[in-house]
Amino acid sequence: MRPELSDVNGIPLLERLGLRRRHGVGQAGWGWTLFAAVISVIYFFPVLWIILTAFKSYGDALAVPPKFIFTPTLDNFISVFSRAYSSGGKAQDTGFSLYFFNSIFISGTSVVLALVLGTLAAFGFSRYPLKGNDTYLFVILTTRMLPAIVVIIPIFLMFRVVGLSGTYTGIIFLYTAFNLPFAIWMMKSFFDELSPDVEDAARLDGSSDRGVFFKVCLPQVKAGLAATAVFGLILTWNEFLFALLLGGVETRTVPVAMAQTIGGDIGVRWGLLAAIETLFLIPVILVTFALQEYLLRGVTFGTIKR
């Protein structure tokens, strides 16, 4: 018998595991499983309703009582990118192709910049602490404490003076600045977990500080990189106030453009709005699923190990 399967106090390991399963040790039980399933359905139902509404006609979307069985249509998704205006009498481009590109480009670029700068800064704070290191970290964190509505006026005036209003550069730099404190704090917690002994051994083998960072430390914090990227993407992807007041017509993002679907002669076009929201959910869901291997440990700050 292999050592890991040897008897402990006269009870084989496999038998002890069987006893635990029969007595419910380490299992949630049917009650907790059912409770978790009900809570999950409650939280997911609004998202499911948005997806269903995206495939409804205008009449079905406004039906009372709500229709759960209906004839699906793709008209709302087609209307996202082109629809007929009564004033012109012909189909016109709604601009959502540009708006989706703006959201992907601005969010992706700002998250990458914040992740690169934040990871380098976090490694420096973790491995080369300065006098008053905690004070510096607290000051960095305070830049993320104030809500956007408090700082929008000085930022708006600054953007007008330097000529960054309505530009990709301005909004990307702003999103990067707001994501940077979170990235630094998040990544520093992961670098603090790493044992410096491995880094010292690499240096004894002749590796430079750059090599230690890229070849030794960085591969061990993939979970932190994944979690930071997802959180930063969600914060930037859903941001509305800065994009509304600092963005221009050519740099408008989807949350701002969605306001165009509200109002009009026939009221809110709920099917069209739901179609936009459904398309808007897809990139974040894809990124989350792509990084799910590292995401669980990342969101728990490394307390759950594989």
PAPAPA-846895 format. One record per residue: residue in three letters; y, z, x of N, C-alpha, C in turn. Coordinates in steps of 0.02 Angstrom, whole numbers, plus 32768, in hexadecimal, padded with zeros to 4 digits. Example, Ala and Ser with C-alpha at 12.3 -4.5 7.8 and 13.67 -1.06 7.14 Angstrom:
2
ALA7EE4818682947F1F818682677F5B81868294
SER7F90816282827FCB816582AC8002818A8285
# end
This chain:
306
MET7FC48000802B800080008000803E8000802C
ARG80707FD8801880AD7FD4803F80D38015803A
PRO80FC8026806E811F8066806F814C806E8032
GLU816D8038801B819D80407FE48179804D7FA2
LEU813780417FA08111804D7F6380E5808B7F69
SER80F080B47F9B80C780EE7FA780D481247F74
ASP80A481547F6F80AA818A7F3E80E181BA7F52
VAL810381D57F228134820A7F2B812282427EFC
ASN8110827C7F1880F982B57EF080BC82A37EC5
GLY809282787EE1805582657EBE805D82317E89
ILE809982177E7E80A581E47E4A80BB81A47E6C
PRO8094816E7E6380A8812E7E8280ED81187E69
LEU810F80F17E93815280DA7E83815380B07E44
LEU812580817E3D812480567E028118807E7DC3
GLU80EE80B27DC880E080DB7D8D811E81037D7B
ARG8143811C7DAD818081427D9F81B481167D7E
LEU81B980D77D9481E880A97D7481D3809B7D2C
GLY819280977D20817B808E7CDB818B80C97CAF
LEU818381067CCA819581427CA481DF81417C93
ARG8209812C7CC28250812A7CB5826080F97C7D
ARG823F80BF7C7E824C808E7C4A823680A87C05
ARG81FB80CB7C0381E280E37BC3820E811A7BA7
HIS822B81427BD2825681797BBC829E81647BB5
GLY82AE81247BC482F2810B7BBA8322811E7BF1
VAL830981347C2A833581477C61835281097C81
GLY839181067C8A83B180CD7CA883BC80937C7A
GLN83AE809B7C3983B880657C0983EC807B7BD6
ALA8410804B7BBC8445805B7B8B8428806E7B48
GLY83EE80537B3583D180607AF483EC80307AC0
TRP83C8802C7A8783DB7FFC7A54841E800D7A35
GLY842C804C7A2D846B80607A0E84A880487A36
TRP84A780557A7784DF80407AA184E27FF57AA8
THR84A87FD47AA984A77F8B7AAD84C67F6C7A6F
LEU84B47F867A3484D07F6D79F5851B7F7A79F3
PHE85307FB67A0985777FC67A0A859D7F977A37
ALA85827F887A7385A37F5A7AA185A67F147A84
ALA85717EFF7A6085717EBD7A4185A67EB77A0B
VAL85AD7EEB79E285E07EEA79AD86267EE779CB
ILE86337F0F79FE86757F0E7A1E86837EC97A3D
SER86507EAB7A5B86597E697A7986697E357A45
VAL86487E387A0C86567E0979D6869D7E1179BC
ILE86B27E5079B486F67E5D799C872A7E4079CB
TYR87207E4A7A0C87507E317A3D874E7DE57A43
PHE87137DC77A3A870C7D7F7A43871F7D597A04
PHE871E7D7A79CA872A7D56798B876D7D317989
PRO87A57D4F79A087E47D28799F87E07CE879C9
VAL87BE7CEB7A0287B67CAF7A2B878B7C7C7A06
LEU87557C9379E6872A7C6679C087517C467987
TRP877C7C6D796687A27C52792E87D47C1D7946
ILE87F17C277980881E7BF4799C87F97BB379A9
ILE87BD7BB979C587957B7E79D487817B5A7994
LEU876D7B807961875B7B61792187977B3F7901
THR87D17B5F7903880D7B4278E588217B027908
ALA88127AFC794888247ABF796D87FF7A827951
PHE87C67A8D7931879F7A56791687A87A4D78CB
LYS87D87A7078AE87E57A6B7866881E7A3B7858
SER881C7A1E781D885479F67806888D7A2477F0
TYR88C77A0777E189007A2F77CF88F37A587790
GLY88D17A3A775F88C27A5E7722888E7A94772C
ASP885B7A87775488287AB9776188447AF57788
ALA88737AE877B588907B1F77DC88B97B4E77B0
LEU88D57B35777988FE7B5F774D88D87B76770F
ALA88977B67770B88717B7876CF886B7BC376C5
VAL88707BD8768588677C1E767288347C217639
PRO87FC7C44764387E97C6A767F87D77C3C76BA
PRO87D67C5776F687C87C2D773187847C0B772D
LYS87817BCE774687437BA77745871E7BB17787
PHE86DE7BC6778186B37BCA77BC86877B8D77C1
ILE867D7B6A778986567B2C778986867AF47776
PHE868F7AC477A286BF7A8E779886A87A5177BF
THR86C97A1A77B086BB79DC77D586E779D97813
PRO86C979DE784F86F379DF788C8716799D7899
THR874E79A178B98775796678CB8794796F7910
LEU879E7938793287BE79397974880779257972
ASP8822791F793688677909792F889979377953
ASN888B7978795188BA79A7797188BB799D79BC
PHE8881799179DB887F79867A2388A079447A35
ILE889879127A0A88BA78D27A17890678DB7A11
SER891B790479E18962790E79D6898379377A0C
VAL895B795B7A34897879827A6B899D79547A9B
PHE8983791A7AA689A078EC7AD889C878B37AB9
SER89BE78A47A7989E678717A5889E2787B7A0E
ARG8A1A787979EC8A1B787F79A38A5578557988
ALA8A517843794A8A847819792A8ABC7843790F
TYR8AF97831791F8B34785279048B50782978CA
SER8B63784B78958B7B7828785A8BBD78047867
SER8BE4781F78978C2477FF78A58C1C77BD78C9
GLY8BEE77B878F88BE4777C791E8BB3774C78FF
GLY8B84776878D98B53773D78B88B1B772678E5
LYS8B18773E79238AE2772A794F8ACF7766797B
ALA8A93776179998A7A779879C28AA3779E7A01
GLN8AB277DB7A138AD777E97A508AB2781C7A79
ASP8ABC78197AB98A9C78497AE68ABD788D7ADE
THR8A9478C07AD28AAF79037AC98ABF79257B0B
GLY8AA8790A7B428AB779277B838A85795C7B9A
PHE8A5179697B738A23799E7B8589F8798D7BC2
SER89F1794E7BD189CF793B7C1089F679577C4B
LEU8A3879517C498A62796C7C7E8A6279B87C7C
TYR8A6379D57C418A667A1E7C3C8A267A3F7C56
PHE89ED7A217C4789AF7A3B7C6289AC7A347CAE
PHE89C479FC7CC789C879F37D1089F67A287D2E
ASN8A2F7A347D0F8A5D7A667D2A8A3D7AAB7D2C
SER8A1B7ABE7CF789FB7B007CF689C67B067D2D
ILE899D7AD27D3589697AD47D6889887AD47DAE
PHE89B87AA97DB989D67AA37DFC89FD7AE27E0F
ILE8A277AFA7DE28A517B357DF18A267B737DF8
SER89F77B7E7DCA89CD7BB97DCE89A07BB77E0B
GLY897F7B7E7E1789527B797E4F89757B827E92
THR89AF7B617E9A89D37B667EDA89EC7BAC7EE6
SER8A087BCC7EB38A237C107EBC89EC7C427ECA
VAL89B37C3A7EAA897B7C697EB689607C617EFD
VAL895A7C237F1489427C177F5889727C347F8B
LEU89B37C297F8289E57C447FB089E37C907FB0
ALA89E17CAE7F7589DF7CF87F71899F7D137F90
LEU89687CEF7F8789287D067FA389287D027FEF
VAL89437CCC800B89457CC5805489747CF88072
LEU89B17CFD805A89E17D2C807589CB7D748068
GLY89B27D82802C899C7DC6801C89617DDD8045
THR89327DAF805388F87DC1807B890C7DD180C3
LEU89377DA880E0894F7DB5812489757DF78128
ALA89A27E0280F789C87E4080F7899B7E7D80EC
ALA896A7E7680BF893D7EAE80B289147EC080F0
PHE88FE7E8D811488D87E9B815289047EBE8185
GLY89437EAB818989717ECC81B7897D7F1481A4
PHE89887F21816489937F66814D89557F918157
SER891A7F72815088DC7F98815688C97FA6819E
ARG88D27F7581CB88BA7F7C820F88F17F8E8241
TYR892F7F7F823189667F8E825F899D7FB3823A
PRO898F7FEF822189C0801381F889FE80268222
LEU8A38802082028A77803382208A88807B820D
LYS8ABB8096822D8AD480D7821A8AF380D181D5
GLY8ADE80FC81A88AF480F681638AD280BF813E
ASN8A9280B3814E8A6D807C81308A69808380E4
ASP8A5D80C080CB8A5980CB80848A9B80BD8061
THR8AD280CC80828B1380BF80658B1E8074805C
TYR8B0C804D808F8B138005808A8AE97FE98050
LEU8AAC8002804A8A807FEA80158A9C7FFC7FD0
PHE8AB980387FCB8AD6804C7F8B8B1380217F7A
VAL8B3B80127FAB8B767FE77F9F8B5F7FA27F88
ILE8B2B7F887FA78B107F477F938AF87F497F4A
LEU8AD77F807F388ABC7F867EF58AF47F8C7EC0
THR8B2C7FAB7ED28B627FB47EA28B7F7F717E8B
THR8B787F3D7EB38B927EFC7E9E8B6B7EE07E63
ARG8B307EFC7E558B077EE57E1D8B0A7F147DE2
MET8B2F7F4C7DE98B317F7E7DB48B5F7F6A7D7B
LEU8B977F497D8B8BC87F397D588BB07EFF7D2D
PRO8BBA7F027CEC8BA97EC97CC18BD67E8E7CCE
ALA8BBE7E537CBC8BE27E157CCB8C277E137CAA
ILE8C2D7E307C6E8C6C7E2D7C4A8CA47E527C6E
VAL8C927E837C998CC47EAB7CBD8CE27E837CF6
VAL8CBA7E5A7D178CD17E377D538CE37DEE7D46
ILE8CDD7DD77D098CE67D907CFD8D2F7D7B7D07
ILE8D607DA57CF78DA67D927CFD8DBA7D877D46
PRO8DAF7DB87D748DC07DAA7DBA8D997D707DD8
ILE8D5A7D697DC58D337D307DDF8D4F7CEE7DC5
PHE8D627CED7D858D7E7CB17D678DBF7C9D7D8B
LEU8DEA7CCE7D998E297CC07DBC8E1C7CA97E03
MET8DEC7CC87E248DDC7CB47E698DC17C6D7E6B
PHE8D977C5C7E3C8D7B7C197E3A8DB27BE47E2F
ARG8DE37BF47E068E197BC57DFA8E437BBC7E38
VAL8E4F7BF27E5E8E797BED7E9A8E577BC37ED0
VAL8E167BCE7EDB8DF27BAC7F118DD57B697EFA
GLY8DDB7B597EBA8DC47B187EA28D797B127E98
LEU8D587B4A7E868D0F7B487E7B8CFC7B457E32
SER8D2D7B467E058D1D7B447DBE8CFD7B017DAB
GLY8CC77B047D868CA57AC87D708C7E7AA37DA4
THR8C6E7AC47DDD8C497AA47E128C047AC47E1A
TYR8BD57A9D7E348B937AB87E438B987AEE7E79
THR8BC17AE27EAB8BC67B117EE38BDD7B557ECB
GLY8C0F7B577EA08C297B967E888BF77BBE7E61
ILE8BD67BA07E318BA77BC57E068B687BD97E2D
ILE8B537BAF7E5D8B187BC07E868B287BFB7EB3
PHE8B617BFB7ED48B757C337EFE8B7C7C737ED6
LEU8B977C6D7E998B9F7CA97E708B5C7CC67E5B
TYR8B2E7C9C7E458AEB7CB47E338AC77CD17E70
THR8AD07CB27EA98AB17CCC7EE68ACB7D117EF7
ALA8B0D7D1A7EF08B2C7D5B7EFF8B127D917ED0
PHE8B077D807E918AF07DB27E618AA57DC07E67
ASN8A7F7D917E808A377D9C7E8A8A287DBD7ECD
LEU8A567DB87EFC8A4A7DD07F408A3D7E1B7F43
PRO8A647E477F228A547E8F7F268A0E7EA07F0D
PHE89FA7E817ED689B77E8E7EBD89827E767EEE
ALA898D7E3C7F0D895C7E227F3D89577E507F7A
ILE898F7E6A7F92898E7E977FCC89677ED67FBD
TRP89777EF77F8689557F357F74890B7F297F66
MET88FB7EF47F4488B57EE67F33888C7ED97F73
MET88A57EAE7F9F88807E9D7FDA887D7ED6800D
LYS88B17EFE801088B07F37803F88777F67802E
SER886A7F727FEE88337F9F7FDB87F07F857FF3
PHE87E87F447FF787A97F27801087A47F2A805C
PHE87DC7F1D807D87DB7F2280C787D07F6A80DD
ASP87E97F9A80B787DE7FE180C887957FF580C4
GLU876E7FD1809B87277FE0809486FE7FCA80D1
LEU87167F9980F586EF7F7C812C86EC7FAD8167
SER86B27FAF818686AA7FDA81C086C97FB981FE
PRO86F47FDD822187137FC0825E86E27FB78297
ASP86A67FD5829286757FD082C9865F7F8782D3
VAL86567F63829C86427F1D82A286797EF482C4
GLU86B77F0382B386EF7EE082D286F47EF0831D
ASP86E87F2F832E86E97F41837586B17F1E839B
ALA86787F19837C86407EF6839D86517EAC83A8
ALA86727E8E837786857E48837F86B87E4083B7
ARG86E67E6F83BD87177E6B83F386F57E748437
LEU86C37E9F843A869E7EA8847986797E68848D
ASP86667E41845B86457E01846986767DCA847B
GLY86B67DDB847D86E87DAB8492870E7D89845A
SER87067DA0841D87297D8183E587727D9983E4
SER879F7D6C83D487E57D7D83CE87F37D9E838B
ASP88307DB9838388427DD78343883F7DA4830A
ARG88527D668319884D7D3282E688047D2582D4
GLY87D97D24830587927D1A82F887747D5482D1
VAL87897D9082E087707DCB82BB87847DC68272
PHE87C17DB0826687D97DAB822187B47D7581FA
PHE87AE7D39821787927D0181F287457D0281F1
LYS87267D1A822786DD7D15822B86B97D568217
VAL86DB7D8F821C86BA7DCF820F86D47DEE81CD
CYS87157DF481C787327E18818E87357DEE814F
LEU874F7DB28155875B7D898119871B7D7A80F2
PRO86E27D6A811386A57D5D80EB868D7D9A80C4
GLN86A17DD780D9868A7E1380B886B57E27807C
VAL86ED7E05807287197E17803A871E7DDE8008
LYS86E97DB7800286EA7D807FD286F37D997F8A
ALA86D57DD37F7B86DD7DEF7F3887267DFF7F29
GLY87487E1A7F5A878F7E297F5187B97DEB7F49
LEU87A97DB77F6F87CE7D787F6987C37D5A7F24
ALA87867D5D7F0A87787D417EC8879D7D677E92
ALA879A7DAA7E9487BB7DD27E6188077DC97E63
THR88237DC87E9E886B7DBE7EA588807D7A7E8C
ALA88587D477E9B88697D037E8588677CFE7E38
VAL88357D1C7E19882E7D187DD088687D3E7DAF
PHE88767D7B7DC688AC7DA17DA788EF7D7F7DB1
GLY88FB7D657DED89397D427DFA893F7D037DD0
LEU89087CDF7DC689097CA37D9D89197CB37D55
ILE88FB7CE97D3B89077CFB7CF589507D0F7CEB
LEU896C7D377D1989B17D4C7D1489E17D117D15
THR89D37CE27D4289FF7CA87D4889F47C757D11
TRP89B67C6C7CFD89A47C3A7CCB89C47C4A7C87
ASN89C97C8A7C7789E27C9F7C358A2D7CAF7C36
GLU8A4E7CAB7C6F8A947CC17C738AC17C937C4A
PHE8AF07CB27C258B1A7C8C7BF78B647C917C07
LEU8B7D7CCE7C148BC57CD87C188BE47CB27C53
PHE8BC97CBA7C8F8BE47C977CC98BE07C4C7CC1
ALA8BA77C347CA68B9E7BEC7C9D8BD07BD17C6A
LEU8BE17BFA7C388C0F7BE47C048C577BDF7C1E
LEU8C6D7C127C438CB37C167C578CC27BF67C9B
LEU8C8F7BF07CC58C9A7BD57D088C7D7B907D12
GLY8C517B7B7CE58C337B397CEC8C5D7B047CC9
GLY8C527AC67CDD8C767A8E7CBF8C487A657C94
VAL8C627A2D7C7C8C3A7A017C518BFE79E67C77
GLU8C0779D57CB58BD079B87CDD8BA179EC7CF9
THR8BB57A2C7CF98B8B7A617D138B737A907CDD
ARG8B797A7D7C9F8B657AA77C668B1A7AB17C66
THR8B047AEE7C5A8ABD7AFF7C588AA57B017C0F
VAL8A647B077C078A477B047BC48A5F7B3D7B97
PRO8A627B7D7BAD8A7B7BB17B808AC07BA27B63
VAL8AEC7B847B8A8B2E7B737B728B2A7B377B42
ALA8B027B067B548AFC7AC97B2B8ADB7AD77AE8
MET8AB27B0C7AE58A907B1C7AA68AC27B2E7A6F
ALA8AFD7B447A828B307B557A508B457B177A28
GLN8B397ADC7A438B4B7A9F7A208B207A9479E1
THR8AE57AB279E08AB97AA979A78AC97AD9796E
ILE8AF77B0779798B0A7B3779468B487B1F7922
GLY8B477B1D78E08B807B0678BA8B787ABE78A4
GLY8BAE7A9F78918BAC7A5A78788BAE7A58782D
ASP8BAB7A1B78128BB07A1177CA8B737A2B77A4
ILE8B397A2A77C48AFC7A3E77A08AE47A8377B6
GLY8B0D7AA777DC8AFA7AEA77F28AD17AE87832
VAL8AAF7B1F783F8A887B25787C8A497AFB7877
ARG8A3D7AD278A78A017AA978AA89CA7AD178CE
TRP89A77AFA78A789787B2978C4893F7B0578E8
GLY89287ACE78CE88F27AAA78EF89077A907933
LEU89437A747937895D7A5B797789687A9479A8
LEU89837ACB798F898E7B0679BA894C7B2179D4
ALA89197B2379A988D87B3C79BE88B77B0D79F1
ALA88C27ACC79EA88A67A9C7A1988C57AA57A5E
ILE89077AB07A6089297ABC7AA0890E7AFC7AC0
GLU89077B317A9888EE7B707AB388A77B6A7ACC
THR887E7B437AA888397B397ABE88377B157B02
LEU885E7AE17B0988627ABE7B49887F7AEB7B7F
PHE88AD7B167B6C88CE7B427B9B889E7B787BB6
LEU886B7B8A7B8F883B7BBC7BA488087BA17BD7
ILE87FC7B607BD487C57B447BFB87CB7B4F7C47
PRO88057B417C6788097B4B7CB087FB7B927CC6
VAL88177BC47CA3880C7C097CB687C37C1C7CAE
ILE87A37C057C78875C7C147C6D87327BF47CA4
LEU87417BB77CB7871B7B957CEC87227BB97D2E
VAL875F7BCE7D4087697BF27D7F87457C347D7E
THR87477C587D4587257C987D4086DA7C917D48
PHE86BC7C5E7D2886757C537D2E86627C3D7D74
ALA868D7C167D94867F7BFF7DD8867E7C397E0A
LEU86A77C6C7DFC86AC7CA57E2B86887CE37E12
GLN865F7CDC7DDE86407D177DBF86107D3B7DEF
GLU85F67D187E2185C97D377E5185EC7D707E77
TYR862D7D687E8486527D9B7EA9867F7DC57E7C
LEU86877DB07E3E86BB7DCE7E1586AB7E167E00
LEU866D7E267DF1865B7E697DDB866C7E9D7E0F
ARG86597E917E4D86687EC07E8286B37EC07E90
GLY86D37E877E87871A7E837E9587447EAC7E65
VAL87357EA87E24875D7ECC7DF3874F7F177DF5
THR87177F2C7E1487097F747E1B871D7F8D7E60
PHE87447F667E85875D7F787EC787257F897EF7
GLY86EE7F657EF186B87F6C7F2286887FA57F15
THR86907FCA7EDD866480037ED0861E7FEC7EBC
ILE86187FAE7EA185D77F927E9085C37F607EC6
LYS858D7F6E7EE985777F447F2085377F207F0C
ARG852D7EE67F2984F27EBE7F1A84B77EDA7F40
# end
